[in-house]
């Protein structure tokens, strides 16, 4: 897991969506739930999820995602 930490710290703003997804999957597989919730998606992913909640009429969830 040290490798992931190196990658994330070196590329905090440019972690690809594919790598992000893989990191979450690996943390889940290895039951590293604390690490999994520390992984932060990029701004584009956050915006898209927030918009999806907004379009579904779930404004509170949209606000939580953007925090």
Biopython code that builds the backbone (N, CA, C, O; Angstrom):
import numpy as np
from Bio.PDB.StructureBuilder import StructureBuilder

atoms = [
    (1, "UNK", "N", (0.808, -1.192, 0.000)),
    (1, "UNK", "CA", (0.000, 0.000, 0.000)),
    (1, "UNK", "C", (0.858, 1.266, 0.000)),
    (1, "UNK", "O", (0.353, 2.356, -0.271)),
    (2, "UNK", "N", (2.118, 1.131, 0.295)),
    (2, "UNK", "CA", (3.003, 2.292, 0.246)),
    (2, "UNK", "C", (3.089, 2.852, -1.167)),
    (2, "UNK", "O", (3.241, 4.060, -1.353)),
    (3, "UNK", "N", (2.992, 1.980, -2.156)),
    (3, "UNK", "CA", (3.024, 2.426, -3.547)),
    (3, "UNK", "C", (1.873, 3.372, -3.843)),
    (3, "UNK", "O", (2.066, 4.411, -4.475)),
    (4, "UNK", "N", (0.662, 3.013, -3.382)),
    (4, "UNK", "CA", (-0.489, 3.886, -3.592)),
    (4, "UNK", "C", (-0.265, 5.237, -2.947)),
    (4, "UNK", "O", (-0.567, 6.275, -3.537)),
    (5, "UNK", "N", (0.269, 5.223, -1.723)),
    (5, "UNK", "CA", (0.518, 6.490, -1.026)),
    (5, "UNK", "C", (1.477, 7.361, -1.813)),
    (5, "UNK", "O", (1.273, 8.570, -1.918)),
    (6, "UNK", "N", (2.521, 6.763, -2.366)),
    (6, "UNK", "CA", (3.473, 7.518, -3.173)),
    (6, "UNK", "C", (2.781, 8.132, -4.391)),
    (6, "UNK", "O", (2.982, 9.306, -4.702)),
    (7, "UNK", "N", (1.970, 7.330, -5.072)),
    (7, "UNK", "CA", (1.286, 7.811, -6.279)),
    (7, "UNK", "C", (0.326, 8.944, -5.945)),
    (7, "UNK", "O", (0.310, 9.978, -6.614)),
    (8, "UNK", "N", (-0.467, 8.741, -4.911)),
    (8, "UNK", "CA", (-1.461, 9.750, -4.535)),
    (8, "UNK", "C", (-0.797, 11.047, -4.099)),
    (8, "UNK", "O", (-1.242, 12.125, -4.491)),
    (9, "UNK", "N", (0.257, 10.964, -3.298)),
    (9, "UNK", "CA", (0.919, 12.181, -2.836)),
    (9, "UNK", "C", (1.639, 12.902, -3.967)),
    (9, "UNK", "O", (1.740, 14.129, -3.959)),
    (10, "UNK", "N", (2.135, 12.153, -4.929)),
    (10, "UNK", "CA", (2.845, 12.779, -6.044)),
    (10, "UNK", "C", (1.883, 13.381, -7.059)),
    (10, "UNK", "O", (2.223, 14.347, -7.742)),
    (11, "UNK", "N", (0.686, 12.815, -7.162)),
    (11, "UNK", "CA", (-0.266, 13.239, -8.199)),
    (11, "UNK", "C", (-1.635, 13.525, -7.612)),
    (11, "UNK", "O", (-2.639, 13.011, -8.105)),
    (12, "UNK", "N", (-1.690, 14.324, -6.583)),
    (12, "UNK", "CA", (-2.957, 14.541, -5.881)),
    (12, "UNK", "C", (-4.050, 15.103, -6.772)),
    (12, "UNK", "O", (-5.227, 14.833, -6.534)),
    (13, "UNK", "N", (-3.703, 15.860, -7.773)),
    (13, "UNK", "CA", (-4.737, 16.462, -8.618)),
    (13, "UNK", "C", (-4.936, 15.730, -9.933)),
    (13, "UNK", "O", (-5.836, 16.071, -10.701)),
    (14, "UNK", "N", (-4.102, 14.719, -10.204)),
    (14, "UNK", "CA", (-4.208, 14.088, -11.513)),
    (14, "UNK", "C", (-4.327, 12.570, -11.455)),
    (14, "UNK", "O", (-3.922, 11.886, -12.395)),
    (15, "UNK", "N", (-4.872, 12.037, -10.372)),
    (15, "UNK", "CA", (-5.096, 10.604, -10.306)),
    (15, "UNK", "C", (-6.229, 10.275, -11.270)),
    (15, "UNK", "O", (-7.326, 10.822, -11.162)),
    (16, "UNK", "N", (-5.957, 9.382, -12.208)),
    (16, "UNK", "CA", (-6.966, 9.057, -13.217)),
    (16, "UNK", "C", (-8.159, 8.349, -12.588)),
    (16, "UNK", "O", (-8.053, 7.758, -11.513)),
    (17, "UNK", "N", (-9.281, 8.417, -13.269)),
    (17, "UNK", "CA", (-10.486, 7.755, -12.774)),
    (17, "UNK", "C", (-10.277, 6.255, -12.689)),
    (17, "UNK", "O", (-10.783, 5.601, -11.777)),
    (18, "UNK", "N", (-9.543, 5.718, -13.626)),
    (18, "UNK", "CA", (-9.267, 4.275, -13.624)),
    (18, "UNK", "C", (-8.433, 3.879, -12.408)),
    (18, "UNK", "O", (-8.731, 2.885, -11.746)),
    (19, "UNK", "N", (-7.395, 4.650, -12.118)),
    (19, "UNK", "CA", (-6.564, 4.375, -10.953)),
    (19, "UNK", "C", (-7.364, 4.569, -9.670)),
    (19, "UNK", "O", (-7.249, 3.772, -8.738)),
    (20, "UNK", "N", (-8.165, 5.613, -9.620)),
    (20, "UNK", "CA", (-9.013, 5.865, -8.461)),
    (20, "UNK", "C", (-9.908, 4.656, -8.199)),
    (20, "UNK", "O", (-10.004, 4.180, -7.068)),
    (21, "UNK", "N", (-10.551, 4.170, -9.237)),
    (21, "UNK", "CA", (-11.437, 3.019, -9.109)),
    (21, "UNK", "C", (-10.670, 1.788, -8.645)),
    (21, "UNK", "O", (-11.154, 1.035, -7.799)),
    (22, "UNK", "N", (-9.497, 1.585, -9.185)),
    (22, "UNK", "CA", (-8.669, 0.426, -8.809)),
    (22, "UNK", "C", (-8.236, 0.517, -7.355)),
    (22, "UNK", "O", (-8.236, -0.490, -6.646)),
    (23, "UNK", "N", (-7.871, 1.697, -6.906)),
    (23, "UNK", "CA", (-7.458, 1.886, -5.516)),
    (23, "UNK", "C", (-8.601, 1.533, -4.571)),
    (23, "UNK", "O", (-8.398, 0.818, -3.589)),
    (24, "UNK", "N", (-9.798, 2.029, -4.864)),
    (24, "UNK", "CA", (-10.958, 1.750, -4.021)),
    (24, "UNK", "C", (-11.233, 0.245, -4.005)),
    (24, "UNK", "O", (-11.511, -0.327, -2.951)),
    (25, "UNK", "N", (-11.156, -0.388, -5.165)),
    (25, "UNK", "CA", (-11.393, -1.828, -5.258)),
    (25, "UNK", "C", (-10.380, -2.609, -4.427)),
    (25, "UNK", "O", (-10.755, -3.530, -3.702)),
    (26, "UNK", "N", (-9.115, -2.254, -4.523)),
    (26, "UNK", "CA", (-8.080, -2.957, -3.757)),
    (26, "UNK", "C", (-8.227, -2.736, -2.256)),
    (26, "UNK", "O", (-8.085, -3.675, -1.472)),
    (27, "UNK", "N", (-8.504, -1.521, -1.860)),
    (27, "UNK", "CA", (-8.717, -1.259, -0.433)),
    (27, "UNK", "C", (-9.907, -2.068, 0.087)),
    (27, "UNK", "O", (-9.855, -2.615, 1.188)),
    (28, "UNK", "N", (-10.962, -2.140, -0.695)),
    (28, "UNK", "CA", (-12.135, -2.917, -0.295)),
    (28, "UNK", "C", (-11.785, -4.396, -0.200)),
    (28, "UNK", "O", (-12.159, -5.061, 0.766)),
    (29, "UNK", "N", (-11.081, -4.907, -1.177)),
    (29, "UNK", "CA", (-10.698, -6.325, -1.205)),
    (29, "UNK", "C", (-9.854, -6.704, 0.011)),
    (29, "UNK", "O", (-10.001, -7.794, 0.565)),
    (30, "UNK", "N", (-8.977, -5.803, 0.414)),
    (30, "UNK", "CA", (-8.081, -6.070, 1.549)),
    (30, "UNK", "C", (-8.647, -5.568, 2.878)),
    (30, "UNK", "O", (-7.942, -5.516, 3.886)),
    (31, "UNK", "N", (-9.936, -5.198, 2.863)),
    (31, "UNK", "CA", (-10.636, -4.746, 4.073)),
    (31, "UNK", "C", (-9.939, -3.554, 4.745)),
    (31, "UNK", "O", (-9.887, -3.459, 5.971)),
    (32, "UNK", "N", (-9.415, -2.663, 3.930)),
    (32, "UNK", "CA", (-8.768, -1.445, 4.423)),
    (32, "UNK", "C", (-9.754, -0.288, 4.293)),
    (32, "UNK", "O", (-9.537, 0.668, 3.548)),
    (33, "UNK", "N", (-10.835, -0.409, 5.040)),
    (33, "UNK", "CA", (-11.929, 0.554, 4.900)),
    (33, "UNK", "C", (-11.514, 1.965, 5.264)),
    (33, "UNK", "O", (-11.971, 2.921, 4.636)),
    (34, "UNK", "N", (-10.657, 2.119, 6.266)),
    (34, "UNK", "CA", (-10.194, 3.465, 6.642)),
    (34, "UNK", "C", (-9.445, 4.111, 5.481)),
    (34, "UNK", "O", (-9.598, 5.305, 5.221)),
    (35, "UNK", "N", (-8.639, 3.317, 4.790)),
    (35, "UNK", "CA", (-7.897, 3.840, 3.645)),
    (35, "UNK", "C", (-8.848, 4.175, 2.499)),
    (35, "UNK", "O", (-8.664, 5.164, 1.788)),
    (36, "UNK", "N", (-9.866, 3.334, 2.334)),
    (36, "UNK", "CA", (-10.797, 3.528, 1.230)),
    (36, "UNK", "C", (-11.527, 4.866, 1.352)),
    (36, "UNK", "O", (-11.735, 5.546, 0.347)),
    (37, "UNK", "N", (-11.913, 5.244, 2.552)),
    (37, "UNK", "CA", (-12.645, 6.502, 2.691)),
    (37, "UNK", "C", (-11.724, 7.720, 2.655)),
    (37, "UNK", "O", (-12.199, 8.853, 2.583)),
    (38, "UNK", "N", (-10.414, 7.494, 2.705)),
    (38, "UNK", "CA", (-9.458, 8.603, 2.583)),
    (38, "UNK", "C", (-9.196, 8.967, 1.129)),
    (38, "UNK", "O", (-8.723, 10.067, 0.845)),
    (39, "UNK", "N", (-9.496, 8.064, 0.209)),
    (39, "UNK", "CA", (-9.258, 8.310, -1.209)),
    (39, "UNK", "C", (-10.219, 9.387, -1.681)),
    (39, "UNK", "O", (-11.428, 9.290, -1.472)),
    (40, "UNK", "N", (-9.681, 10.403, -2.312)),
    (40, "UNK", "CA", (-10.503, 11.523, -2.751)),
    (40, "UNK", "C", (-10.605, 11.523, -4.274)),
    (40, "UNK", "O", (-9.594, 11.453, -4.973)),
    (41, "UNK", "N", (-11.832, 11.602, -4.782)),
    (41, "UNK", "CA", (-12.002, 11.664, -6.234)),
    (41, "UNK", "C", (-11.573, 13.026, -6.782)),
    (41, "UNK", "O", (-11.438, 13.998, -6.038)),
    (42, "UNK", "N", (-11.368, 13.073, -8.076)),
    (42, "UNK", "CA", (-10.997, 14.346, -8.696)),
    (42, "UNK", "C", (-12.219, 15.268, -8.768)),
    (42, "UNK", "O", (-13.349, 14.835, -8.544)),
    (43, "UNK", "N", (-11.981, 16.518, -9.076)),
    (43, "UNK", "CA", (-13.053, 17.521, -9.091)),
    (43, "UNK", "C", (-14.134, 17.197, -10.112)),
    (43, "UNK", "O", (-15.316, 17.444, -9.869)),
    (44, "UNK", "N", (-13.735, 16.648, -11.249)),
    (44, "UNK", "CA", (-14.707, 16.305, -12.285)),
    (44, "UNK", "C", (-15.672, 15.233, -11.774)),
    (44, "UNK", "O", (-16.878, 15.338, -12.001)),
    (45, "UNK", "N", (-15.167, 14.213, -11.093)),
    (45, "UNK", "CA", (-16.014, 13.149, -10.556)),
    (45, "UNK", "C", (-16.954, 13.702, -9.498)),
    (45, "UNK", "O", (-18.136, 13.358, -9.477)),
    (46, "UNK", "N", (-16.446, 14.546, -8.628)),
    (46, "UNK", "CA", (-17.274, 15.160, -7.592)),
    (46, "UNK", "C", (-18.405, 15.960, -8.225)),
    (46, "UNK", "O", (-19.558, 15.859, -7.808)),
    (47, "UNK", "N", (-18.069, 16.748, -9.225)),
    (47, "UNK", "CA", (-19.069, 17.573, -9.910)),
    (47, "UNK", "C", (-20.150, 16.707, -10.554)),
    (47, "UNK", "O", (-21.337, 17.016, -10.453)),
    (48, "UNK", "N", (-19.744, 15.633, -11.210)),
    (48, "UNK", "CA", (-20.706, 14.757, -11.884)),
    (48, "UNK", "C", (-21.636, 14.062, -10.896)),
    (48, "UNK", "O", (-22.838, 13.958, -11.141)),
    (49, "UNK", "N", (-21.088, 13.587, -9.782)),
    (49, "UNK", "CA", (-21.919, 12.923, -8.770)),
    (49, "UNK", "C", (-22.884, 13.926, -8.146)),
    (49, "UNK", "O", (-24.062, 13.627, -7.951)),
    (50, "UNK", "N", (-22.379, 15.114, -7.834)),
    (50, "UNK", "CA", (-23.240, 16.152, -7.265)),
    (50, "UNK", "C", (-24.363, 16.513, -8.235)),
    (50, "UNK", "O", (-25.508, 16.676, -7.813)),
    (51, "UNK", "N", (-24.057, 16.640, -9.525)),
    (51, "UNK", "CA", (-25.079, 16.944, -10.528)),
    (51, "UNK", "C", (-26.107, 15.829, -10.622)),
    (51, "UNK", "O", (-27.298, 16.097, -10.786)),
    (52, "UNK", "N", (-25.666, 14.594, -10.522)),
    (52, "UNK", "CA", (-26.597, 13.464, -10.578)),
    (52, "UNK", "C", (-27.580, 13.536, -9.407)),
    (52, "UNK", "O", (-28.785, 13.365, -9.591)),
    (53, "UNK", "N", (-27.062, 13.789, -8.214)),
    (53, "UNK", "CA", (-27.948, 13.931, -7.059)),
    (53, "UNK", "C", (-28.926, 15.088, -7.257)),
    (53, "UNK", "O", (-30.110, 14.963, -6.943)),
    (54, "UNK", "N", (-28.434, 16.206, -7.774)),
    (54, "UNK", "CA", (-29.274, 17.370, -7.989)),
    (54, "UNK", "C", (-30.402, 17.053, -8.978)),
    (54, "UNK", "O", (-31.555, 17.421, -8.755)),
    (55, "UNK", "N", (-30.054, 16.365, -10.072)),
    (55, "UNK", "CA", (-31.058, 16.010, -11.087)),
    (55, "UNK", "C", (-32.086, 15.031, -10.542)),
    (55, "UNK", "O", (-33.225, 15.001, -11.008)),
    (56, "UNK", "N", (-31.691, 14.233, -9.561)),
    (56, "UNK", "CA", (-32.618, 13.283, -8.936)),
    (56, "UNK", "C", (-33.432, 13.928, -7.822)),
    (56, "UNK", "O", (-34.235, 13.268, -7.161)),
    (57, "UNK", "N", (-33.213, 15.234, -7.621)),
    (57, "UNK", "CA", (-33.963, 15.952, -6.598)),
    (57, "UNK", "C", (-33.440, 15.727, -5.190)),
    (57, "UNK", "O", (-34.160, 15.940, -4.214)),
    (58, "UNK", "N", (-32.201, 15.303, -5.082)),
    (58, "UNK", "CA", (-31.597, 15.023, -3.780)),
    (58, "UNK", "C", (-30.540, 16.089, -3.468)),
    (58, "UNK", "O", (-29.342, 15.813, -3.403)),
    (59, "UNK", "N", (-31.029, 17.303, -3.282)),
    (59, "UNK", "CA", (-30.154, 18.464, -3.086)),
    (59, "UNK", "C", (-29.228, 18.308, -1.873)),
    (59, "UNK", "O", (-28.064, 18.704, -1.934)),
    (60, "UNK", "N", (-29.732, 17.736, -0.770)),
    (60, "UNK", "CA", (-28.902, 17.557, 0.441)),
    (60, "UNK", "C", (-27.693, 16.677, 0.139)),
    (60, "UNK", "O", (-26.577, 16.984, 0.557)),
    (61, "UNK", "N", (-27.915, 15.588, -0.584)),
    (61, "UNK", "CA", (-26.808, 14.693, -0.927)),
    (61, "UNK", "C", (-25.826, 15.391, -1.863)),
    (61, "UNK", "O", (-24.616, 15.183, -1.770)),
    (62, "UNK", "N", (-26.346, 16.211, -2.755)),
    (62, "UNK", "CA", (-25.491, 16.971, -3.658)),
    (62, "UNK", "C", (-24.566, 17.899, -2.868)),
    (62, "UNK", "O", (-23.376, 18.011, -3.164)),
    (63, "UNK", "N", (-25.135, 18.555, -1.864)),
    (63, "UNK", "CA", (-24.334, 19.453, -1.023)),
    (63, "UNK", "C", (-23.278, 18.673, -0.231)),
    (63, "UNK", "O", (-22.148, 19.134, -0.071)),
    (64, "UNK", "N", (-23.651, 17.498, 0.258)),
    (64, "UNK", "CA", (-22.688, 16.685, 1.014)),
    (64, "UNK", "C", (-21.519, 16.252, 0.152)),
    (64, "UNK", "O", (-20.373, 16.253, 0.602)),
    (65, "UNK", "N", (-21.804, 15.883, -1.079)),
    (65, "UNK", "CA", (-20.745, 15.441, -1.996)),
    (65, "UNK", "C", (-19.756, 16.579, -2.257)),
    (65, "UNK", "O", (-18.546, 16.355, -2.302)),
    (66, "UNK", "N", (-20.266, 17.785, -2.428)),
    (66, "UNK", "CA", (-19.379, 18.905, -2.746)),
    (66, "UNK", "C", (-18.591, 19.414, -1.543)),
    (66, "UNK", "O", (-17.611, 20.139, -1.709)),
    (67, "UNK", "N", (-19.009, 19.043, -0.341)),
    (67, "UNK", "CA", (-18.219, 19.428, 0.845)),
    (67, "UNK", "C", (-16.975, 18.632, 0.831)),
    (67, "UNK", "O", (-16.142, 18.773, 1.726)),
]
sb = StructureBuilder()
sb.init_structure("model")
sb.init_model(0)
sb.init_chain("A")
sb.init_seg("    ")
for serial, (resi, resn, name, xyz) in enumerate(atoms, 1):
    if name == "N":
        sb.init_residue(resn, " ", resi, " ")
    sb.init_atom(name, np.array(xyz, "f"), 0.0, 1.0, " ", f" {name:<3s}", serial, name[0])
structure = sb.get_structure()
